[in-house]
Amino acid sequence: MLASFKSKIIITLLALAFVLLLINVGVETFDKKDVAVKPQIKPETILTQIVQILDNYNIEQSWRKEIPIRRSKEIPLHFVYRVKIPKDLMLPYLIRDIYSRFALMPDAKYLKITSRKEHGKAVLRFYENKKIIFRLDLIPDSKLTRRHTDFAFLVRFKNGFSAEEVKNFLAYRYRLTFLFPPTVTLRELETHILNAGKEFAIVYDDDVEDENYLLEPDYSKVQLRHVVSAIVNDFADAVAFYFAPHCSLARSAVFNFIRDEFNKRKRKLIPLSKLKYLHGNSDAEIISRLKFFRESNIGKGKQRILVDAENFPVIEKYLNDFLKMGDRFVKW
């Protein structure tokens, strides 16, 4: 009887120990999980992301400043990051990009960002677990303007282009000038081009095939004068008239006469060499040349760039980055 009672006590104690062991393991596991789901977001990490965004927007270093503040329990910050925003930058776009960038962070669900307008500036506060860890002040300054490049892109369509091909380009939101050889097909597209807010120019080179607009060196002066009149009158809305310097017409004895005929009609023949030609043997070479054109022309006025239609999609994906930096796409 005594042995049976002792056995029950031992079994009870063993069962109790096992239960306590399970509870202990469960608590440790819960603690580990609790720690794992509460990562600490460092202010330095936020600052690094902010700096990258400001760099993308071409915000100069002299417009950024860390303003020390008195630290307290309510505001455990060492500084406020204050940034002056130039007049040519739309502040809502910048704030939208800041929200988008931090939404992609691995620990984004633990970070809360608030944005308020206070005394003419936008104040963004970054919280982790209801504790403020960073503050960004964006202050519009009408005296500041970003250094930028003004681009005028001339997209060249060679002879044999189709109406459908041109209409695909009309969907681009950028200001573009299309460069065509004189042809009846262009006359049918003029209205579509102008209604889409785009422009067009004429180029004369050896690819011209339309008999209505051929300027052959062996034509009489009467014939040449008639063709020049047809080109100028039929394409009166053209912003410019270009010629290829190495084409047979430009090297002929009648070229000076033709150029004078254009001048008489108050339209100047411009050599294509006046344009910066954006081309290359690879996509990388084209992009590299475009970046060089941009950097070498910052603050120097309008830059007219010639690009063949088949190469425009190569650069199109980079144009938004240029716009973000303050560059402008202007008319011819």
Secondary structure, 3 states (H helix, E strand, C coil): CHHHHHHHHHHHHHHHHHHHHHHHHHHHHHHHHHHHCCCCCCHHHHHHHHHHHHHHCCCCHHHEEEEECCCCCCCCCCEEEEEEEECCCCHHHHHHHHHHHHHCCCCHHHEEEEEEEECCEEEEEEEECCEEEEEEEEEEECCCCCCCCEEEEEEECCCCCCHHHHHHHCCCCCCEEEEECCCHHHHHHHHHHHHCCCEEEEEECCCCCCHHHCCCCCCCHHHHHHHHHHHHHHCCCCCCEEECCCCCCCCCCCHHHHHHHHHHCCCCEEEHHHCEEECCCCHHHHHHHHHHHHHHCCCCCEEEEEEEHHHHHHHHHHHHHHHHCCCEECCC
